[in-house]
Amino acid sequence: MSKFKALIFFLATTIFSAKTFACTIVYYIDSKTGNIYFVNNEDYWYDVKPYIQIIPSDKNELGRIWYGWKNLGQGGVNEKGLVIDGAVTPEQKIPIGYKSNPKGNITDEILAKCNTVDEAIQYLEEKKIALKNAHILLGDKNGKAVIVEWINGAKQIVPIKNNRLVATNFSLSNTNQAEITCWRYPIIQKGLDELDARNIKDTIDLKAVGNVIAKAVQPPQTDATGQLGGTLYSTFIDLTAMKLILVYKLDNSKIYKLDILTELHTGTNRTIQLE
């Protein structure tokens, strides 16, 4: 069994009960090597038709890879090593003059136009984009990462602390909410603490970071109406090596491995259907 298949086996057999489906996003820097990892569980209903979209660069736009459905990127990475993903939060009041429901594919726009986290933050500001019921995690291969939130009519930026940044489904800058209300957040933090405490001779790689987020996967389950949902896909990005792995529905037979720069330098725009 390969290293990554061992990871997927762990994902598929880690079961937690949950009342709702929600996302988990982690940006992590190995303090010993400086290697950067970006991993995510996309928890959603199983009746959507997700895909991976690969768009090479041209003279006006950066090459990027994003994943989502219905022409909406839920997360992704570009050729410069900028990553983005988002998670639902309790609804908040957004700043006056901002667009609460921006039209178009914001993920694609940011990845096409921005090289770094700072440029992405500036882009959001220039376009007056704010999300009333979600926050955005942005990271880059330079080691900068932030969570952008909009709380009580004001934009808040939560920077990376030490070597990690974690987003689930509560607003970190809203002091009226407690971390304990999201069971996934402390579990992920504990897992990252254990990685930090490893002996310097022990390797931290994409598999090791992936096994941390595996503790937050949600197995398929139905709601009161019979609708099926759970972890729709998990993504694992090694920003240092520029490699991407996507696992669909916790299924060992549906693993997609991409060399990011190779894909973006082929000049071929293509879609990988996950279903």
C-alpha positions in Angstrom: 0.0 0.0 0.0 1.4 3.4 -1.0 1.8 6.2 1.5 -1.1 8.1 0.1 -3.4 5.0 -0.1 -2.6 4.5 3.6 -3.9 8.0 4.2 -7.1 7.3 2.3 -7.8 4.1 4.2 -7.6 6.2 7.4 -9.9 8.8 5.9 -12.5 6.2 4.9 -12.6 4.5 8.3 -12.6 7.6 10.5 -16.3 8.1 11.5 -17.8 10.9 13.5 -21.4 11.7 14.0 -22.4 15.2 13.0 -25.7 17.1 12.9 -24.7 19.3 9.9 -22.3 19.2 7.1 -19.5 21.7 7.2 -16.0 22.4 5.9 -12.5 22.2 7.4 -9.5 24.2 6.0 -5.9 24.0 7.2 -2.8 26.0 6.1 0.2 24.6 7.8 4.0 25.3 7.7 6.4 22.6 8.9 8.6 24.7 11.2 11.5 22.3 10.8 11.6 22.3 6.9 9.6 25.4 5.9 7.4 23.2 3.7 3.8 24.5 3.3 0.7 22.4 3.1 -3.0 23.4 2.4 -5.7 20.8 3.0 -9.5 20.9 3.0 -12.6 18.7 3.5 -15.5 20.0 1.4 -18.6 18.7 3.2 -21.7 19.1 1.2 -24.7 17.3 -0.4 -23.9 14.4 -2.7 -26.4 15.3 -5.4 -24.1 18.0 -7.0 -21.7 17.2 -9.8 -18.3 18.5 -8.8 -15.3 18.8 -11.1 -11.7 20.0 -11.3 -11.1 22.9 -13.7 -7.6 23.4 -15.1 -7.0 26.7 -16.9 -3.4 27.4 -18.2 -2.0 30.9 -18.1 -2.2 33.4 -20.9 -0.9 36.9 -21.3 -3.6 38.4 -19.1 -4.3 35.7 -16.5 -2.4 33.3 -14.3 -2.8 29.6 -14.7 -5.0 28.1 -12.0 -6.7 24.9 -10.9 -10.0 25.1 -9.0 -12.6 22.6 -7.8 -16.3 23.1 -7.3 -19.5 22.8 -9.2 -21.9 24.8 -11.3 -19.1 27.1 -12.5 -18.3 28.2 -9.0 -14.9 27.4 -7.6 -15.1 26.4 -4.0 -11.3 26.4 -3.6 -8.1 26.2 -5.7 -4.5 27.1 -6.4 -2.7 29.1 -9.0 0.8 28.8 -10.7 2.2 31.4 -8.2 1.2 29.2 -5.2 -1.7 31.3 -4.1 -4.4 29.1 -2.5 -8.0 29.9 -1.5 -10.9 28.2 0.1 -14.0 29.2 2.1 -16.3 28.0 4.8 -19.8 28.9 5.8 -20.3 30.9 9.0 -23.3 32.4 10.9 -24.8 35.3 9.0 -23.4 38.7 9.7 -24.0 42.3 8.7 -21.5 43.3 5.9 -20.0 46.8 5.5 -22.1 49.5 3.8 -21.3 49.7 0.1 -20.1 46.1 -0.3 -21.6 43.4 -2.4 -23.2 40.7 -0.2 -23.8 38.3 -3.0 -21.1 39.0 -5.7 -21.9 37.6 -9.1 -19.5 35.4 -11.0 -16.8 33.0 -10.0 -14.8 34.9 -7.3 -12.4 32.0 -6.7 -11.5 31.9 -10.4 -11.1 35.7 -10.6 -8.7 35.9 -7.6 -6.6 33.0 -8.8 -6.4 34.5 -12.3 -5.4 38.0 -11.1 -3.5 37.7 -7.8 0.0 36.5 -7.1 0.0 36.7 -3.3 -2.3 37.0 -0.3 -1.8 40.8 -0.1 -2.9 41.1 -3.8 -6.0 39.0 -3.1 -7.0 41.1 -0.1 -6.5 44.2 -2.2 -8.7 42.6 -5.0 -11.5 41.9 -2.5 -11.3 45.5 -1.4 -11.2 47.0 -4.9 -14.2 45.0 -5.9 -16.0 45.7 -2.6 -16.7 42.0 -2.0 -18.0 40.8 1.3 -19.6 37.5 2.3 -22.4 37.7 4.9 -22.4 34.0 5.7 -18.9 32.8 5.0 -15.2 33.5 5.5 -12.3 33.0 3.2 -8.9 31.5 3.9 -6.1 32.8 1.7 -2.5 31.5 1.7 0.6 31.7 -0.5 3.9 29.8 -0.9 5.7 32.7 0.8 4.3 31.6 4.1 1.6 34.3 4.5 -2.0 33.2 5.3 -5.1 35.1 6.5 -8.8 34.5 7.1 -11.0 37.3 5.9 -14.3 37.7 7.7 -17.0 40.4 7.8 -18.3 40.9 11.3 -20.9 43.5 12.5 -20.4 45.6 9.4 -16.6 45.6 9.4 -14.0 43.6 7.6 -11.7 41.6 9.9 -8.4 39.9 8.9 -7.2 37.0 11.1 -3.5 36.4 10.3 -1.6 33.1 10.6 -0.3 32.5 14.1 2.9 30.6 14.6 2.8 28.1 11.8 -0.8 27.3 11.1 -4.2 28.8 10.3 -7.4 26.8 10.6 -10.9 27.6 9.4 -14.1 25.7 10.2 -17.6 27.1 10.5 -17.4 29.8 13.2 -16.0 33.3 12.8 -12.7 33.6 14.6 -12.9 37.3 15.1 -16.5 37.2 16.6 -15.9 37.1 20.3 -19.5 36.0 20.9 -18.7 32.6 19.5 -16.6 30.0 21.2 -14.2 27.5 19.6 -15.8 24.7 21.5 -19.1 25.1 19.5 -17.2 23.6 16.5 -16.0 20.1 17.4 -13.6 20.0 14.5 -11.5 23.0 15.4 -9.9 21.8 18.6 -9.4 18.3 17.1 -7.4 19.8 14.2 -5.4 22.1 16.5 -4.5 19.1 18.7 -3.4 17.2 15.6 -1.2 20.0 14.4 0.3 20.4 17.9 1.3 16.7 17.7 3.0 17.3 14.3 4.9 20.2 15.8 6.1 18.0 18.7 7.5 15.2 16.4 11.1 14.3 16.6 13.2 16.3 14.1 14.1 13.0 12.4 10.4 12.2 11.8 9.2 13.3 8.4 6.2 15.6 8.1 4.7 15.3 4.6 1.4 15.7 2.9 0.2 12.3 4.2 1.0 13.4 7.8 -0.9 16.7 7.5 -3.7 14.9 5.6 -4.1 12.5 8.5 -4.8 15.4 10.8 -7.7 16.7 8.7 -8.9 13.1 8.3 -10.1 13.3 11.9 -12.7 15.8 10.7 -14.2 14.0 7.8 -18.0 13.3 7.7 -19.1 10.0 6.4 -22.2 9.8 4.2 -25.5 10.3 6.0 -29.0 11.4 5.2 -31.0 14.2 6.8 -34.7 14.1 7.8 -35.8 14.5 4.1 -33.6 11.7 2.9 -31.0 13.9 1.2 -27.5 12.4 1.3 -24.4 14.4 2.2 -21.0 14.2 3.9 -17.4 14.8 2.8 -17.9 15.4 -0.9 -14.1 15.6 -1.5 -10.9 16.2 0.3 -8.0 18.2 -1.2 -4.3 18.0 -0.3 -1.9 20.6 -1.7 1.9 20.6 -1.2 2.6 24.2 -1.9 6.4 23.7 -1.8 6.4 20.8 -4.3 3.3 22.2 -6.1 1.4 18.9 -6.0 -2.3 18.5 -5.7 -4.3 15.4 -4.6 -8.1 15.2 -4.5 -10.1 12.3 -3.0 -13.7 12.0 -4.0 -16.3 10.9 -1.5 -13.6 9.1 0.7 -13.3 6.5 -2.1 -9.9 4.8 -2.6 -10.7 4.3 -6.3 -11.3 8.0 -6.9 -8.0 9.6 -6.2 -6.8 12.4 -8.6 -3.1 13.4 -8.5 -1.9 16.5 -10.3 1.5 18.1 -10.8 0.2 21.7 -10.7 2.9 23.4 -12.8 2.9 20.6 -15.4 -0.8 20.9 -15.8 -0.7 24.6 -16.1 2.1 24.7 -18.6 0.6 22.2 -21.1 -1.6 24.9 -22.6 -4.7 22.7 -22.4 -7.8 23.9 -20.7 -9.6 20.9 -19.4 -12.2 19.7 -16.9 -12.0 16.5 -14.8 -15.5 15.3 -13.9 -15.4 13.7 -10.5 -18.7 11.8 -10.7 
